[in-house]
């Protein structure tokens, strides 16, 4: 079953604008990760935020985590056409009686127009 | 480093045929994952190995699917017999340290079962 769910499913913006994507999840997590997937390619790891962290930055990326609301957001500032891709959140969690596993949401498709 | 290498990139086969997908993880990575991606179900974890040992295969759909990792540099995912509903993109990923943090994905195998 899907642990993380991204919102919105699709987002269309102009170059230079900021893009915000949200992820909600259901169970306690060890960490939450964001990945990017360009069309026809594999996923690329962007950033990881641990359950005891609230905010993290990497270049033009800013990730927040609210464990009380079980939600995370990914902000891409000053977007570029090259940022056009699908973005996935993935939660690292250990279900009761099970193994630690990384579960992906269905992604947000971002289109950045020149 | 060449990254995670998967072969073939595309596979078209007829229902009932055996399909073998191959993966070479990044050297030094000791965890290997097989994921399947479809529009309907998104990314699903099929199985993962740690130090060549299968740890969690609960995501393997049924007995028609099998995976092996005979050594640290090679893994296979076999489907026998294949069915049209197996059509998907199959990704292999690897990570360092036996964790689910920062997975490196291959470019995937696009499988079409006619």
Backbone of each chain as ProteinMPNN parsed JSONL, in Angstrom:
{"seq_chain_A": "XXXXXXXXXXXXXXXXXXXXXXXXXXXXXXXXXXXXXXXXXXXXXXXXXXXXXXXXXXXXXXXXXXXXXXXXXXXXXXXXXXXXXXXXXXXXXXXXXXXXXXXXXXXXXXXXXX", "coords_chain_A": {"N_chain_A": [[0.843, -1.19, 0.0], [0.352, 2.347, -0.523], [2.391, 4.591, 1.203], [3.187, 7.288, 1.252], [1.599, 10.193, -0.026], [1.482, 12.392, -2.663], [0.838, 15.84, -3.309], [0.173, 18.658, -5.316], [-1.153, 16.419, -7.919], [-0.306, 17.213, -10.381], [1.555, 20.01, -11.583], [1.899, 23.159, -12.979], [4.014, 25.69, -13.945], [5.684, 28.903, -14.5], [8.989, 29.619, -15.645], [11.28, 30.716, -13.172], [9.415, 31.061, -11.197], [8.354, 29.813, -7.957], [8.038, 26.404, -6.895], [5.918, 24.324, -5.1], [5.529, 21.292, -3.511], [3.636, 18.808, -1.843], [3.599, 16.243, 0.662], [1.941, 13.624, 2.215], [1.756, 11.255, 4.86], [1.205, 8.092, 6.598], [2.097, 6.511, 8.805], [4.491, 6.3, 11.562], [7.801, 7.421, 10.887], [11.259, 6.813, 9.952], [12.833, 8.375, 8.318], [12.332, 10.757, 5.661], [12.362, 10.964, 2.182], [13.081, 12.723, -0.864], [12.734, 12.308, -4.331], [13.622, 12.709, -7.787], [12.337, 12.186, -11.067], [13.096, 12.078, -14.345], [11.531, 11.945, -17.551], [11.342, 8.689, -18.764], [13.577, 7.848, -17.41], [15.59, 6.687, -14.604], [14.991, 7.079, -11.026], [16.245, 9.843, -9.157], [17.976, 10.632, -6.273], [17.217, 13.365, -4.183], [17.081, 14.716, -1.631], [17.231, 14.096, 1.882], [15.413, 13.922, 4.876], [15.477, 13.615, 8.326], [13.523, 12.094, 10.975], [13.753, 13.603, 13.265], [14.342, 16.099, 12.417], [13.39, 19.336, 11.191], [13.608, 21.053, 9.066], [15.342, 21.353, 5.971], [17.945, 22.245, 3.705], [19.071, 22.339, 0.326], [20.877, 23.639, -2.049], [18.723, 25.023, -4.385], [16.604, 23.777, -3.237], [14.225, 23.251, -0.671], [13.217, 21.536, 2.112], [10.634, 20.644, 4.309], [9.498, 19.135, 7.345], [6.829, 17.926, 9.175], [6.15, 16.146, 11.745], [4.04, 15.861, 13.482], [1.819, 16.395, 11.985], [2.223, 14.56, 10.102], [3.375, 15.157, 7.558], [5.12, 16.545, 4.716], [6.926, 19.007, 2.859], [8.172, 20.027, -0.302], [10.039, 22.541, -1.618], [10.902, 24.214, -4.502], [12.906, 26.707, -5.482], [13.005, 29.584, -7.657], [12.477, 28.32, -10.246], [13.492, 26.319, -13.088], [13.394, 25.456, -16.588], [14.63, 23.016, -16.826], [13.952, 21.759, -14.493], [11.668, 20.414, -14.928], [9.948, 17.498, -14.373], [9.002, 14.433, -12.699], [8.236, 14.304, -9.253], [8.903, 12.553, -6.328], [7.934, 11.568, -3.074], [9.332, 9.588, -0.493], [8.968, 7.321, 2.1], [10.735, 6.099, 4.841], [10.167, 3.542, 6.805], [9.259, 1.354, 9.525], [7.111, -1.159, 9.557], [4.805, -2.692, 11.952], [6.065, -5.72, 13.139], [7.356, -6.154, 10.787], [9.781, -5.551, 8.114], [12.09, -2.844, 7.847], [11.351, -0.505, 5.372], [11.295, 1.245, 2.232], [8.935, 3.304, 0.975], [7.26, 4.55, -1.804], [5.42, 7.427, -2.932], [2.919, 8.369, -5.408], [3.703, 10.497, -6.859], [4.356, 13.895, -8.01], [3.794, 15.628, -10.937], [5.755, 17.935, -12.428], [5.737, 20.763, -14.47], [7.684, 23.076, -15.995], [7.542, 25.983, -17.664], [9.246, 27.807, -20.228]], "CA_chain_A": [[0.0, 0.0, 0.0], [1.113, 3.58, -0.613], [2.561, 5.271, 2.469], [3.177, 8.718, 1.008], [0.772, 10.675, -1.128], [1.891, 13.737, -3.04], [-0.205, 16.78, -3.717], [-0.833, 18.167, -6.265], [-0.724, 15.378, -8.839], [0.39, 17.897, -11.464], [1.784, 21.423, -11.3], [2.452, 23.842, -14.141], [4.443, 27.045, -13.57], [6.604, 29.583, -15.404], [10.376, 29.722, -15.174], [11.495, 31.777, -12.209], [8.467, 30.92, -10.091], [8.63, 28.743, -6.994], [7.143, 25.243, -6.959], [5.759, 23.644, -3.812], [4.855, 19.995, -3.548], [3.383, 18.307, -0.505], [3.545, 14.787, 0.836], [1.365, 13.199, 3.486], [1.983, 9.835, 5.107], [0.258, 7.572, 7.594], [2.69, 5.908, 9.997], [5.757, 6.892, 12.013], [8.881, 7.2, 9.928], [12.644, 7.071, 10.327], [13.209, 9.53, 7.512], [11.55, 10.977, 4.452], [13.275, 11.33, 1.094], [12.496, 13.21, -2.11], [13.422, 11.87, -5.54], [13.156, 13.263, -9.059], [12.402, 11.258, -12.189], [12.872, 12.621, -15.669], [10.797, 11.015, -18.403], [12.108, 7.58, -19.318], [14.819, 7.618, -16.67], [15.447, 6.217, -13.231], [14.831, 8.108, -10.008], [17.469, 10.44, -8.624], [17.795, 11.109, -4.909], [17.42, 14.798, -4.032], [17.322, 15.186, -0.271], [16.691, 13.245, 2.949], [15.199, 14.623, 6.144], [15.23, 12.625, 9.363], [12.299, 12.35, 11.749], [14.012, 14.606, 14.307], [14.659, 17.364, 11.761], [12.189, 20.061, 10.781], [13.83, 21.743, 7.805], [16.64, 21.081, 5.381], [18.145, 22.963, 2.454], [20.117, 21.872, -0.577], [20.8, 24.491, -3.233], [17.407, 25.661, -4.536], [15.595, 22.928, -2.614], [13.976, 23.376, 0.759], [12.282, 20.51, 2.557], [10.174, 20.734, 5.693], [8.855, 17.939, 7.866], [5.993, 18.117, 10.355], [5.782, 14.78, 12.144], [2.744, 15.876, 14.165], [0.809, 16.36, 10.929], [2.633, 13.524, 9.157], [3.433, 15.769, 6.244], [6.369, 17.164, 4.299], [6.807, 19.797, 1.641], [9.383, 20.291, -1.087], [9.985, 23.832, -2.307], [11.962, 24.486, -5.482], [12.877, 28.145, -5.731], [13.513, 30.069, -8.947], [12.456, 27.119, -11.087], [14.044, 26.361, -14.445], [12.788, 24.467, -17.479], [15.282, 21.729, -16.552], [13.338, 21.145, -13.308], [10.52, 19.633, -15.385], [10.149, 16.099, -14.007], [8.101, 13.974, -11.64], [8.89, 14.343, -7.946], [8.324, 11.548, -5.452], [8.393, 11.434, -1.697], [9.488, 8.198, -0.083], [9.072, 7.245, 3.543], [11.476, 4.972, 5.389], [9.428, 3.204, 8.025], [9.274, -0.06, 9.895], [5.768, -1.551, 9.994], [4.822, -3.652, 13.058], [6.363, -7.096, 12.765], [7.898, -6.235, 9.431], [11.107, -5.031, 7.859], [12.214, -1.461, 7.41], [11.162, -0.462, 3.935], [11.135, 2.568, 1.632], [7.698, 3.284, 0.198], [7.12, 5.749, -2.635], [4.133, 7.922, -3.355], [2.699, 8.291, -6.852], [4.45, 11.578, -7.48], [3.817, 15.133, -8.571], [4.402, 15.927, -12.226], [6.016, 19.375, -12.51], [6.07, 21.297, -15.783], [8.169, 24.453, -15.925], [7.562, 26.532, -19.023], [10.192, 28.934, -20.396]], "C_chain_A": [[0.881, 1.243, 0.0], [1.203, 4.221, 0.758], [2.46, 6.764, 2.256], [2.266, 9.064, -0.16], [1.145, 12.118, -1.411], [0.693, 14.569, -3.497], [0.494, 18.072, -4.155], [-0.299, 17.019, -7.124], [0.069, 15.987, -9.987], [0.459, 19.378, -11.149], [2.454, 22.055, -12.51], [2.77, 25.286, -13.769], [5.356, 27.626, -14.639], [7.995, 29.586, -14.786], [10.512, 30.907, -14.226], [10.551, 31.712, -11.017], [8.931, 29.813, -9.149], [7.599, 27.629, -7.156], [7.114, 24.581, -5.592], [4.953, 22.374, -3.999], [4.736, 19.467, -2.127], [3.282, 16.795, -0.489], [2.934, 14.493, 2.193], [1.573, 11.695, 3.632], [1.2, 9.402, 6.33], [0.892, 7.081, 8.886], [3.966, 6.625, 10.389], [6.876, 6.509, 11.068], [10.245, 7.396, 10.568], [13.167, 8.303, 9.592], [12.285, 9.633, 6.316], [12.502, 11.493, 3.39], [12.476, 11.843, -0.099], [13.397, 12.784, -3.268], [12.807, 12.576, -6.741], [13.297, 12.201, -10.143], [12.109, 12.013, -13.48], [12.256, 11.53, -16.541], [11.72, 9.944, -18.974], [13.387, 7.256, -18.585], [14.535, 7.048, -15.286], [15.313, 7.379, -12.263], [16.198, 8.571, -9.503], [17.169, 11.014, -7.243], [18.111, 12.605, -4.824], [17.844, 15.17, -2.618], [16.649, 14.222, 0.7], [16.538, 14.084, 4.202], [14.81, 13.569, 7.181], [14.055, 13.052, 10.24], [12.511, 13.397, 12.841], [14.426, 15.962, 13.726], [13.384, 18.04, 11.281], [12.35, 20.722, 9.417], [15.228, 21.42, 7.31], [16.735, 21.79, 4.04], [19.224, 22.272, 1.639], [19.99, 22.674, -1.859], [19.476, 25.223, -3.302], [16.272, 24.849, -3.915], [15.474, 23.219, -1.127], [12.914, 22.352, 1.122], [11.912, 20.775, 4.014], [9.497, 19.425, 6.073], [8.095, 18.287, 9.131], [5.496, 16.741, 10.775], [4.449, 14.742, 12.871], [1.601, 15.812, 13.151], [1.1, 15.257, 9.911], [2.643, 14.091, 7.733], [4.803, 16.407, 6.003], [6.085, 18.019, 3.075], [8.178, 19.979, 1.01], [9.16, 21.588, -1.842], [11.173, 23.939, -3.24], [11.879, 25.965, -5.803], [13.461, 28.473, -7.101], [13.602, 28.939, -9.962], [12.992, 27.393, -12.491], [13.349, 25.303, -15.287], [13.362, 23.071, -17.204], [14.734, 21.048, -15.305], [12.109, 20.328, -13.678], [10.792, 18.148, -15.185], [9.012, 15.698, -13.077], [8.884, 13.903, -10.34], [8.14, 13.404, -6.996], [8.837, 11.724, -4.034], [8.43, 9.95, -1.362], [9.709, 8.169, 1.423], [9.779, 5.949, 3.953], [10.846, 4.662, 6.741], [9.55, 1.721, 8.294], [7.883, -0.433, 10.387], [5.849, -2.572, 11.116], [5.085, -5.067, 12.566], [6.996, -7.252, 11.411], [9.299, -5.688, 9.34], [11.033, -3.552, 7.52], [12.125, -1.427, 5.899], [10.958, 0.976, 3.48], [9.955, 2.51, 0.682], [7.509, 4.618, -0.505], [5.664, 6.133, -2.839], [4.03, 7.865, -4.869], [3.25, 9.504, -7.592], [3.639, 12.792, -7.878], [4.561, 15.411, -9.868], [4.536, 17.447, -12.344], [6.415, 19.752, -13.928], [6.461, 22.754, -15.611], [8.324, 24.971, -17.347], [8.498, 27.724, -19.113], [9.462, 30.272, -20.502]], "O_chain_A": [[2.019, 1.203, 0.466], [0.179, 4.382, 1.422], [1.739, 7.448, 2.983], [2.176, 8.329, -1.143], [1.127, 12.964, -0.516], [-0.307, 14.053, -3.995], [1.352, 18.555, -3.416], [0.886, 16.691, -7.054], [0.997, 15.369, -10.508], [-0.446, 19.94, -10.532], [3.459, 21.547, -13.007], [1.889, 26.021, -13.325], [5.756, 26.928, -15.57], [8.151, 29.558, -13.565], [9.93, 31.968, -14.452], [10.853, 32.247, -9.95], [9.779, 28.991, -9.496], [6.445, 27.875, -7.507], [8.159, 24.311, -5.0], [3.858, 22.378, -4.561], [5.635, 19.659, -1.308], [2.929, 16.159, -1.483], [3.359, 15.049, 3.205], [1.566, 10.958, 2.646], [0.602, 10.228, 7.02], [0.296, 7.216, 9.954], [4.469, 7.463, 9.64], [6.894, 5.408, 10.517], [10.372, 8.06, 11.597], [13.847, 9.153, 10.167], [11.547, 8.699, 6.003], [13.343, 12.351, 3.658], [11.332, 11.44, -0.311], [14.623, 12.88, -3.206], [11.646, 12.983, -6.722], [14.247, 11.418, -10.143], [11.006, 12.522, -13.678], [12.444, 10.34, -16.29], [12.744, 10.248, -19.585], [14.202, 6.474, -19.074], [13.384, 6.945, -14.863], [15.5, 8.534, -12.644], [17.158, 7.803, -9.434], [16.225, 11.784, -7.071], [19.139, 13.059, -5.326], [18.846, 15.859, -2.425], [15.628, 13.612, 0.381], [17.425, 14.864, 4.551], [13.931, 12.741, 6.944], [13.651, 14.214, 10.243], [11.549, 14.014, 13.297], [14.815, 16.865, 14.467], [12.397, 17.363, 10.994], [11.373, 20.929, 8.697], [16.164, 21.237, 8.089], [15.742, 21.925, 3.324], [20.166, 21.697, 2.185], [19.097, 22.42, -2.667], [19.131, 25.966, -2.383], [15.103, 25.208, -4.058], [16.467, 23.406, -0.424], [11.845, 22.306, 0.513], [12.768, 21.089, 4.84], [8.988, 18.703, 5.216], [8.655, 18.878, 10.056], [4.524, 16.232, 10.216], [3.785, 13.705, 12.883], [0.545, 15.244, 13.43], [0.328, 15.044, 8.976], [1.995, 13.558, 6.831], [5.53, 16.754, 6.934], [5.122, 17.781, 2.346], [9.196, 20.072, 1.695], [8.208, 21.717, -2.611], [12.318, 23.774, -2.82], [10.873, 26.425, -6.343], [14.296, 27.74, -7.631], [14.68, 28.639, -10.475], [12.954, 28.514, -12.999], [12.776, 24.356, -14.748], [12.66, 22.068, -17.335], [15.02, 19.873, -15.076], [11.561, 19.621, -12.832], [11.739, 17.6, -15.748], [8.169, 16.519, -12.716], [10.046, 13.497, -10.322], [6.916, 13.457, -6.88], [10.018, 11.993, -3.815], [7.647, 9.162, -1.892], [10.541, 8.906, 1.952], [9.457, 4.862, 3.473], [10.981, 5.427, 7.696], [9.897, 0.935, 7.412], [7.504, -0.074, 11.501], [6.861, -3.262, 11.234], [4.395, -5.553, 11.67], [7.16, -8.373, 10.928], [9.933, -5.394, 10.354], [10.038, -3.073, 6.976], [12.757, -2.236, 5.219], [10.505, 1.823, 4.25], [9.968, 1.761, -0.295], [7.588, 5.679, 0.114], [4.785, 5.273, -2.911], [4.937, 7.375, -5.542], [3.26, 9.529, -8.823], [2.423, 12.732, -8.057], [5.791, 15.428, -9.903], [3.532, 18.16, -12.358], [7.311, 19.147, -14.516], [5.668, 23.569, -15.138], [9.129, 24.464, -18.128], [8.551, 28.554, -18.205], [10.101, 31.315, -20.646]]}, "seq_chain_B": "XXXXXXXXXXXXXXXXXXXXXXXXXXXXXXXXXXXXXXXXXXXXXXXXXXXXXXXXXXXXXXXXXXXXXXXXXXXXXXXXXXXXXXXXXXXXXXXXXXXXXXXXXXXXXXXXXX", "coords_chain_B": {"N_chain_B": [[32.223, 6.506, -11.612], [30.001, 4.111, -13.041], [27.406, 3.964, -12.278], [24.242, 2.378, -11.45], [23.633, -0.406, -13.398], [21.408, -1.621, -15.734], [20.016, -4.275, -17.656], [17.998, -5.893, -20.183], [17.343, -2.668, -21.802], [14.904, -2.438, -22.989], [12.309, -4.81, -23.358], [10.458, -6.975, -25.192], [8.064, -9.41, -25.22], [6.308, -12.521, -25.608], [3.308, -13.682, -24.098], [3.702, -16.168, -21.627], [6.329, -16.698, -22.071], [9.691, -16.889, -20.75], [11.268, -14.372, -18.859], [14.176, -12.555, -18.199], [15.653, -10.223, -16.187], [18.402, -8.048, -15.646], [20.899, -6.814, -13.371], [23.468, -4.655, -12.335], [24.857, -3.523, -9.487], [26.097, -0.469, -7.92], [29.527, -0.449, -7.28], [30.61, -1.485, -4.112], [28.281, -0.87, -2.827], [26.007, -2.391, -0.621], [23.366, -3.037, -0.457], [20.576, -4.029, -2.373], [17.86, -3.365, -4.479], [14.781, -4.274, -6.017], [12.358, -2.72, -7.902], [9.057, -2.126, -9.199], [7.342, -0.234, -11.614], [4.274, 1.164, -12.437], [1.601, 2.915, -14.074], [-0.798, 2.704, -12.744], [-0.271, 1.627, -10.162], [1.979, 2.847, -9.28], [5.277, 3.059, -7.846], [6.476, 0.021, -6.737], [7.933, -1.937, -4.245], [9.609, -4.883, -4.848], [11.51, -6.793, -3.944], [14.267, -6.907, -1.662], [17.794, -7.078, -1.162], [20.381, -7.651, 1.188], [23.759, -7.547, 1.582], [23.901, -9.609, -0.334], [21.929, -11.352, 0.475], [18.534, -12.278, 0.451], [16.239, -10.175, 1.996], [13.641, -9.136, 2.357], [10.999, -10.283, 0.683], [8.373, -9.859, 0.357], [6.963, -8.32, -1.391], [7.01, -9.537, -3.834], [5.055, -10.554, -6.491], [3.951, -13.164, -7.032], [4.51, -16.743, -7.328], [5.586, -16.857, -9.833], [7.515, -15.032, -10.075], [10.949, -14.582, -9.43], [14.005, -13.883, -7.72], [17.529, -13.431, -7.71], [20.754, -13.125, -6.202], [23.706, -13.782, -6.853], [26.27, -12.85, -6.338], [28.083, -9.953, -5.121], [28.007, -8.15, -7.19], [26.017, -8.583, -9.023], [22.662, -9.175, -10.005], [19.586, -10.866, -10.658], [16.252, -10.749, -11.951], [13.626, -12.799, -12.474], [10.918, -13.785, -14.501], [8.589, -16.204, -14.919], [6.022, -18.245, -15.964], [5.664, -15.397, -18.159], [3.138, -12.81, -18.063], [0.613, -10.668, -19.557], [-0.129, -8.712, -17.643], [2.183, -8.262, -16.3], [3.539, -6.337, -17.554], [5.463, -3.471, -17.356], [7.688, -0.954, -15.946], [10.727, -1.992, -14.763], [12.804, -1.411, -12.094], [16.074, -1.409, -10.815], [17.87, -0.764, -7.869], [20.49, 0.514, -5.773], [22.151, 0.786, -2.576], [24.269, 2.139, 0.011], [25.632, 0.708, 2.951], [23.641, -0.892, 3.969], [21.225, 0.303, 4.34], [18.084, 2.034, 3.779], [18.546, 4.464, 2.733], [19.136, 7.087, 0.498], [18.941, 5.892, -2.276], [20.31, 4.653, -5.296], [19.279, 4.617, -8.521], [18.915, 2.471, -11.387], [18.485, 2.802, -14.977], [16.288, 1.413, -15.674], [14.175, -1.284, -16.928], [12.045, -1.537, -19.563], [9.347, -3.476, -19.805], [7.333, -5.299, -21.96], [4.681, -7.411, -22.274], [3.126, -9.343, -24.525]], "CA_chain_B": [[31.432, 5.294, -11.442], [29.001, 4.037, -14.103], [26.078, 3.915, -11.725], [23.564, 1.078, -11.502], [23.461, -0.772, -14.801], [20.369, -2.617, -15.97], [19.825, -4.744, -19.028], [18.031, -4.955, -21.297], [16.568, -1.432, -21.597], [13.545, -2.75, -23.442], [12.073, -6.231, -23.599], [9.116, -7.292, -25.681], [7.976, -10.857, -25.256], [4.945, -13.051, -25.695], [2.777, -14.327, -22.9], [4.16, -17.533, -21.427], [7.777, -16.789, -22.201], [10.508, -16.533, -19.586], [11.952, -13.082, -18.975], [15.222, -12.353, -17.19], [16.172, -8.866, -16.103], [19.71, -8.081, -15.009], [21.291, -5.588, -12.679], [24.792, -4.551, -11.709], [24.803, -2.379, -8.568], [27.308, 0.328, -7.774], [30.544, -1.149, -6.508], [30.692, -1.058, -2.719], [26.947, -0.837, -2.245], [25.684, -3.729, -0.147], [21.921, -3.279, -0.517], [20.055, -3.974, -3.737], [16.398, -3.34, -4.481], [14.035, -4.364, -7.272], [11.07, -2.039, -7.882], [8.26, -2.164, -10.422], [6.585, 1.009, -11.73], [3.165, 1.227, -13.382], [0.781, 4.117, -13.892], [-1.885, 2.439, -11.796], [0.174, 1.29, -8.817], [3.177, 3.595, -8.908], [6.486, 2.278, -7.576], [6.268, -1.02, -5.734], [9.114, -2.72, -3.909], [9.412, -6.317, -5.054], [12.411, -7.535, -3.075], [15.572, -6.297, -1.478], [18.892, -7.899, -0.675], [21.426, -7.019, 1.972], [24.93, -8.433, 1.509], [23.544, -10.707, -1.245], [20.916, -12.21, 1.084], [17.202, -11.675, 0.359], [15.75, -9.791, 3.32], [12.188, -8.984, 2.329], [10.455, -10.561, -0.656], [6.914, -9.842, 0.497], [6.39, -7.606, -2.521], [7.03, -10.356, -5.053], [3.627, -10.788, -6.734], [3.561, -14.571, -6.955], [5.612, -17.676, -7.563], [6.15, -16.701, -11.172], [8.633, -14.104, -9.941], [12.047, -15.01, -8.557], [15.174, -13.006, -7.806], [18.75, -13.998, -7.148], [21.933, -12.266, -6.147], [24.781, -14.752, -6.634], [27.442, -12.167, -5.802], [27.843, -8.543, -4.792], [27.985, -7.288, -8.364], [25.073, -9.038, -10.034], [21.375, -9.696, -9.559], [18.609, -11.116, -11.719], [14.833, -10.89, -11.643], [13.106, -13.679, -13.506], [9.468, -13.985, -14.539], [8.344, -17.413, -15.684], [5.837, -17.649, -17.278], [5.252, -13.996, -18.132], [1.743, -12.514, -18.4], [0.458, -9.261, -19.962], [-0.199, -7.814, -16.492], [3.539, -8.013, -15.812], [4.09, -5.208, -18.317], [5.8, -2.38, -16.432], [9.119, -0.64, -15.926], [11.358, -2.618, -13.606], [14.0, -0.689, -11.695], [17.001, -1.913, -9.823], [18.519, 0.324, -7.148], [21.412, 0.045, -4.747], [22.511, 1.774, -1.567], [25.427, 1.782, 0.814], [25.479, 0.633, 4.395], [22.532, -1.717, 4.417], [20.083, 1.128, 4.713], [17.18, 2.469, 2.721], [18.826, 5.883, 2.534], [19.811, 7.504, -0.724], [19.009, 4.839, -3.273], [20.749, 5.001, -6.644], [18.473, 3.811, -9.43], [19.282, 2.268, -12.771], [17.583, 3.432, -15.949], [15.074, 0.615, -15.786], [13.854, -2.146, -18.078], [10.651, -1.428, -19.985], [8.897, -4.816, -20.205], [6.012, -5.416, -22.579], [4.296, -8.802, -22.495], [2.0, -9.296, -25.459]], "C_chain_B": [[30.296, 5.288, -12.466], [27.598, 4.058, -13.56], [25.518, 2.504, -11.783], [23.254, 0.765, -12.969], [22.421, -1.874, -14.922], [20.354, -3.028, -17.432], [18.732, -5.8, -19.067], [17.275, -3.676, -20.951], [15.11, -1.64, -21.974], [13.452, -4.25, -23.704], [10.631, -6.4, -24.033], [9.048, -8.796, -25.838], [6.516, -11.274, -25.347], [4.568, -13.742, -24.395], [3.264, -15.767, -22.819], [5.658, -17.698, -21.513], [8.467, -16.413, -20.902], [11.226, -15.221, -19.859], [12.982, -12.979, -17.855], [15.759, -10.941, -17.288], [17.45, -8.893, -15.271], [20.086, -6.742, -14.409], [22.698, -5.713, -12.121], [24.769, -3.326, -10.803], [26.115, -1.602, -8.572], [28.287, -0.423, -6.87], [30.638, -0.584, -5.093], [29.337, -0.924, -2.037], [26.557, -2.247, -1.823], [24.188, -3.99, -0.03], [21.448, -3.113, -1.951], [18.551, -4.167, -3.705], [15.88, -3.553, -5.9], [12.667, -3.711, -7.061], [10.378, -2.225, -9.222], [7.419, -0.886, -10.449], [5.516, 0.886, -12.805], [2.38, 2.497, -13.102], [-0.238, 3.894, -12.781], [-1.383, 2.32, -10.356], [1.413, 2.054, -8.366], [4.369, 2.674, -8.748], [6.233, 1.295, -6.457], [7.582, -1.76, -5.495], [8.793, -4.199, -4.076], [10.229, -7.121, -4.049], [13.635, -6.696, -2.813], [16.536, -7.251, -0.798], [19.819, -7.037, 0.176], [22.6, -7.998, 2.023], [24.605, -9.737, 0.774], [22.455, -11.624, -0.702], [19.544, -11.545, 0.94], [16.64, -11.42, 1.755], [14.224, -9.753, 3.36], [11.705, -9.198, 0.907], [8.934, -10.527, -0.633], [6.226, -9.118, -0.655], [6.386, -8.384, -3.821], [5.61, -10.836, -5.308], [3.206, -12.245, -6.544], [4.743, -15.442, -7.351], [6.234, -17.551, -8.952], [7.38, -15.794, -11.148], [9.696, -14.705, -9.013], [13.226, -14.073, -8.762], [16.358, -13.684, -7.138], [19.834, -12.936, -7.11], [23.127, -13.169, -5.839], [26.075, -14.139, -6.095], [27.141, -10.68, -5.663], [27.691, -7.651, -6.007], [26.944, -7.692, -9.4], [23.798, -9.561, -9.404], [20.479, -9.914, -10.77], [17.212, -11.161, -11.13], [14.23, -11.672, -12.792], [11.594, -13.8, -13.372], [9.219, -15.176, -15.464], [7.095, -18.119, -15.16], [5.356, -16.204, -17.177], [3.785, -13.861, -18.56], [1.634, -11.04, -18.776], [0.439, -8.296, -18.779], [1.159, -7.566, -15.851], [4.184, -6.829, -16.529], [4.259, -4.01, -17.39], [7.241, -1.974, -16.689], [9.688, -1.203, -14.631], [12.672, -1.89, -13.323], [14.792, -1.498, -10.674], [17.645, -0.694, -9.16], [19.484, -0.269, -6.127], [21.705, 1.174, -3.767], [23.648, 1.236, -0.724], [25.025, 1.643, 2.28], [24.285, -0.162, 4.873], [21.307, -0.934, 4.822], [19.198, 1.391, 3.498], [17.377, 3.952, 2.434], [19.576, 6.088, 1.242], [20.021, 6.339, -1.693], [19.46, 5.42, -4.608], [20.016, 4.047, -7.592], [19.159, 3.631, -10.781], [18.26, 2.917, -13.681], [16.331, 2.615, -16.214], [15.02, -0.272, -17.019], [12.372, -1.999, -18.356], [10.221, -2.785, -20.536], [7.485, -4.753, -20.774], [5.751, -6.886, -22.858], [3.022, -8.805, -23.328], [1.097, -10.531, -25.345]], "O_chain_B": [[29.695, 6.328, -12.734], [26.656, 4.164, -14.345], [26.226, 1.555, -12.122], [22.68, 1.589, -13.681], [22.537, -2.927, -14.295], [20.643, -2.231, -18.324], [18.55, -6.532, -18.095], [16.629, -3.609, -19.905], [14.205, -1.084, -21.351], [14.39, -4.87, -24.204], [9.703, -6.012, -23.323], [9.885, -9.391, -26.517], [5.61, -10.457, -25.179], [5.411, -14.306, -23.698], [3.245, -16.496, -23.81], [6.204, -18.714, -21.082], [7.904, -15.711, -20.062], [11.729, -14.993, -20.959], [12.685, -13.282, -16.699], [16.254, -10.516, -18.332], [17.566, -9.659, -14.315], [19.655, -5.685, -14.87], [23.07, -6.724, -11.524], [24.671, -2.202, -11.294], [27.109, -2.033, -9.157], [27.906, -0.961, -5.83], [30.734, 0.627, -4.897], [29.256, -0.871, -0.809], [26.754, -3.197, -2.581], [23.781, -5.051, 0.446], [21.857, -2.189, -2.655], [18.036, -5.027, -2.991], [16.472, -3.069, -6.865], [11.915, -4.093, -6.164], [11.023, -2.451, -10.245], [6.848, -0.496, -9.43], [5.815, 0.545, -13.95], [2.484, 3.08, -12.022], [-0.505, 4.79, -11.979], [-2.002, 2.855, -9.436], [1.846, 1.932, -7.22], [4.472, 1.646, -9.417], [5.827, 1.679, -5.36], [8.259, -2.16, -6.443], [7.822, -4.702, -3.511], [9.708, -8.018, -3.386], [14.011, -5.865, -3.64], [16.157, -8.097, 0.012], [20.01, -5.85, -0.09], [22.446, -9.14, 2.456], [24.987, -10.823, 1.211], [22.092, -12.593, -1.369], [19.398, -10.368, 1.272], [16.572, -12.325, 2.587], [13.602, -10.276, 4.284], [11.973, -8.381, 0.026], [8.282, -11.103, -1.504], [5.025, -9.293, -0.866], [5.813, -7.93, -4.812], [5.01, -11.463, -4.435], [2.169, -12.503, -5.932], [5.826, -14.949, -7.665], [7.31, -18.096, -9.2], [8.181, -15.792, -12.083], [9.383, -15.259, -7.96], [13.42, -13.534, -9.852], [16.218, -14.405, -6.149], [19.824, -11.979, -7.885], [23.513, -13.304, -4.678], [26.88, -14.83, -5.47], [26.067, -10.215, -6.046], [27.282, -6.498, -5.87], [26.975, -7.205, -10.53], [23.828, -10.288, -8.411], [20.605, -9.224, -11.781], [17.01, -11.553, -9.981], [14.313, -11.257, -13.947], [11.062, -13.903, -12.267], [9.59, -15.156, -16.637], [7.095, -18.561, -14.011], [4.706, -15.837, -16.198], [3.264, -14.683, -19.314], [2.471, -10.238, -18.362], [0.936, -7.176, -18.894], [1.27, -6.74, -14.946], [5.261, -6.377, -16.14], [3.313, -3.589, -16.723], [7.93, -2.558, -17.526], [9.187, -0.921, -13.542], [13.534, -1.769, -14.194], [14.237, -2.169, -9.804], [17.932, 0.298, -9.83], [19.317, -1.402, -5.677], [21.534, 2.352, -4.08], [23.95, 0.043, -0.74], [24.174, 2.383, 2.775], [23.944, -0.118, 6.055], [20.451, -1.431, 5.554], [19.518, 1.025, 2.367], [16.465, 4.617, 1.944], [20.522, 5.367, 0.926], [21.143, 5.872, -1.894], [19.057, 6.515, -5.0], [20.125, 2.826, -7.471], [19.881, 4.509, -11.254], [17.287, 3.51, -13.216], [15.417, 3.074, -16.899], [15.716, -0.045, -18.009], [11.538, -2.295, -17.5], [10.673, -3.198, -21.603], [6.568, -4.222, -20.147], [6.504, -7.532, -23.587], [1.975, -8.33, -22.888], [0.105, -10.639, -26.066]]}, "name": "protein", "num_of_chains": 2, "seq": "XXXXXXXXXXXXXXXXXXXXXXXXXXXXXXXXXXXXXXXXXXXXXXXXXXXXXXXXXXXXXXXXXXXXXXXXXXXXXXXXXXXXXXXXXXXXXXXXXXXXXXXXXXXXXXXXXXXXXXXXXXXXXXXXXXXXXXXXXXXXXXXXXXXXXXXXXXXXXXXXXXXXXXXXXXXXXXXXXXXXXXXXXXXXXXXXXXXXXXXXXXXXXXXXXXXXXXXXXXXXXXXXXXXX"}
